């Protein structure tokens, strides 16, 4: 909850015009001006009911897919880079997996090469395992890979 802008009391706040200024005030301080709006109750969705949003990620073998699709179109790395409006060094790094293309660039590559590089997946959730005794440590917060 937020606090009253006049007295600092926390609780439901009203929007009121006090001496020509619009303020968020508590019920008591609302008497010093003209109340414009009463507090609205906002119902929050429970965390257990929330559906996870899908995250866009590159496929594992993106470098191989890019190289093979480029070669199928009989393009050199230089010609391909010109067609993409990217640097040749960027194409070399993508194909050697020393640098991954951004999601936007990967979508551009998908359109040009007619391949699938971006997949939508649910994000991994962290599983916290607390020791039987003692304070929480960094090791307790690590995400375990499945």
For each residue, the residues with C-beta under 8 A, 3 or more apart:
1: 10 11 12
2: 10 13 24
3: 8 9 10
4: 7 8 9 10 11 13 24 25 26 29
5: 23 24 25
6: 18 23 25 26 29 32
7: 4 25 26 28 29
8: 3 4
9: 3 4 26 28 29
10: 1 2 3 4
11: 1 4 26 27
12: 1 26 27 39
13: 2 4 24 25 26 39
14: 24 25 26 27 30 35 36 37 38 39
15: 22 23 24 25 35 36 37
16: 22 23 25 29 30 32 33 34 35 36
17: 20 21 22 23 33 34 36
18: 6 21 23 25 29 32 33
19: 33
20: 17
21: 17 18
22: 15 16 17 36
23: 5 6 15 16 17 18 29 33
24: 2 4 5 13 14 15
25: 4 5 6 7 13 14 15 16 18 29 30 32 33
26: 4 6 7 9 11 12 13 14 29 30
27: 11 12 14 30 31
28: 7 9 31
29: 4 6 7 9 16 18 23 25 26 32
30: 14 16 25 26 27 33 35
31: 27 28
32: 6 16 18 25 29
33: 16 17 18 19 23 25 30
34: 16 17
35: 14 15 16 30 38
36: 14 15 16 17 22
37: 14 15 40
38: 14 35
39: 12 13 14
40: 37
41:
42:
43:
44:
45: 49 50
46: 49 50
47: 50
48:
49: 45 46
50: 45 46 47
51:
52: 122 123 125
53: 123
54: 120 121 122
55: 120 121 122 123
56: 103 118 119 120
57: 118 119 120 121
58: 62 100 101 103 106 117 118 119
59: 62 65 116 117 118 119
60:
61: 64 65
62: 58 59 65 66 94 97 100 101 106 117
63: 66 67 94 95 96 97
64: 61 67 68
65: 59 61 62 68 69 113 115 116 117
66: 62 63 69 70 91 94 95 109 113 115 117
67: 63 64 70 71 95
68: 64 65 71 72
69: 65 66 72 73 113 114 115
70: 66 67 73 75 77 80 91 95 113
71: 67 68 74 75
72: 68 69
73: 69 70 80 113
74: 71
75: 70 71 79 80 83
76: 79 80
77: 70 80 81 88 91 92 95
78: 81 82 88
79: 75 76 82 83
80: 70 73 75 76 77 83 84 91
81: 77 78 84 86 87 88 90 91
82: 78 79 85
83: 75 79 80 112
84: 80 81 91 108 109 112
85: 82
86: 81 90 91 105
87: 81 90 91
88: 77 78 81 91 92
89: 92 93
90: 81 86 87 93 94 99 101
91: 66 70 77 80 81 84 86 87 88 94 95
92: 77 88 89 95 96
93: 89 90 96 98 99
94: 62 63 66 90 91 97 99 100 101
95: 63 66 67 70 77 91 92
96: 63 92 93
97: 62 63 94 100
98: 93
99: 90 93 94
100: 58 62 94 97
101: 58 62 90 94 105 106 109 117
102: 105 106
103: 56 58 106 107 118
104: 107 108
105: 86 101 102 108 109
106: 58 62 101 102 103 109 110 117 118
107: 103 104 110 111 117 118
108: 84 104 105 111 112
109: 66 84 101 105 106 112 113 115 117
110: 106 107 113 114 115 116 117 118
111: 107 108 114
112: 83 84 108 109
113: 65 66 69 70 73 109 110
114: 69 110 111
115: 65 66 69 109 110
116: 59 65 110 119
117: 58 59 62 65 66 101 106 107 109 110
118: 56 57 58 59 103 106 107 110
119: 56 57 58 59 116
120: 54 55 56 57
121: 54 55 57
122: 52 54 55
123: 52 53 55
124: 143 146
125: 52
126: 141 143
127: 143 144
128: 140 141
129: 140
130: 136 140
131: 134 137 140
132:
133:
134: 131 137
135:
136: 130 140 141
137: 131 134 140 141
138: 141 142
139: 142
140: 128 129 130 131 136 137
141: 126 128 136 137 138
142: 138 139
143: 124 126 127
144: 127
145:
146: 124
